[in-house]
Amino acid sequence: MRSSVYTEGALDAHTKELISIDASVLMRCENCTDIHAQRARKNGATDEQIAEAIACAMFVAAGSQLSWSEVYEKVLDEKVFLKTQQ
């Protein structure tokens, strides 16, 4: 599967590895992130590109957690509401 996915096509190899770095960060796989960073470098990606890819993944990960603050507040409000009704 790897050989078919990472074959040059519409995206070059280092771009595919940068995408894989992002996915690895989002999956919280440090080993995977390291492996894909090494492969990205071998395919011409710079350390700056790798750092920016990681930063993008971190931003997406942080943003995905924002809605949980609304859930947390709703749960607290419901508990407070239930206590006041008793």
Legacy VTK file of the C-alpha trace (Angstrom):
# vtk DataFile Version 3.0
C-alpha trace
ASCII
DATASET POLYDATA
POINTS 86 float
0.000 0.000 0.000
2.830 2.405 0.906
4.421 2.150 -2.518
1.162 3.000 -4.270
0.248 5.869 -1.899
3.664 7.547 -1.904
4.275 7.283 -5.656
4.689 10.682 -7.286
1.417 11.818 -8.801
-0.604 14.992 -8.442
1.373 15.545 -5.212
5.125 15.136 -4.962
6.691 12.797 -2.402
7.732 15.467 0.089
4.226 17.005 0.077
2.728 13.593 0.763
5.163 13.151 3.649
4.223 16.588 5.046
0.569 15.538 4.948
1.561 12.325 6.704
3.351 14.351 9.383
0.123 16.277 9.970
-1.886 13.065 10.198
0.682 11.562 12.569
0.540 14.585 14.856
-3.265 14.464 14.876
-3.149 10.728 15.623
-0.670 11.516 18.428
1.898 9.058 17.088
5.325 10.485 17.904
7.135 7.603 16.209
5.078 8.057 13.031
5.769 11.807 13.073
9.502 11.169 13.334
9.493 8.583 10.537
7.530 10.834 8.178
9.747 13.826 9.040
12.824 11.775 8.105
11.190 10.649 4.870
10.089 14.207 4.098
13.703 15.414 4.480
14.926 12.609 2.197
12.398 13.824 -0.382
13.499 17.455 -0.220
11.384 18.996 2.533
13.135 21.565 4.678
13.095 21.710 8.463
11.040 24.898 8.150
8.404 23.099 6.055
8.269 20.256 8.557
7.930 22.722 11.450
5.099 24.540 9.655
3.329 21.242 8.945
3.509 20.364 12.641
2.267 23.845 13.578
-0.730 23.451 11.234
-1.619 20.106 12.798
-1.291 21.565 16.296
-3.610 24.425 15.316
-6.230 22.032 13.933
-5.952 19.858 17.046
-6.422 22.870 19.316
-9.348 24.170 17.285
-11.076 20.809 17.398
-11.200 21.075 21.182
-12.921 24.459 21.330
-16.397 23.029 21.028
-15.766 20.936 24.129
-15.823 24.089 26.226
-19.442 24.542 25.137
-20.239 20.943 26.085
-18.533 21.443 29.451
-20.513 24.610 30.104
-23.766 22.909 29.091
-23.095 19.995 31.446
-22.319 22.388 34.290
-25.385 24.501 33.539
-27.580 21.404 33.529
-26.156 20.266 36.873
-26.661 23.718 38.349
-30.191 23.825 36.893
-31.044 20.414 38.344
-29.765 21.402 41.789
-31.876 24.554 41.801
-34.964 22.534 40.852
-34.623 20.161 43.805
LINES 1 87
86 0 1 2 3 4 5 6 7 8 9 10 11 12 13 14 15 16 17 18 19 20 21 22 23 24 25 26 27 28 29 30 31 32 33 34 35 36 37 38 39 40 41 42 43 44 45 46 47 48 49 50 51 52 53 54 55 56 57 58 59 60 61 62 63 64 65 66 67 68 69 70 71 72 73 74 75 76 77 78 79 80 81 82 83 84 85
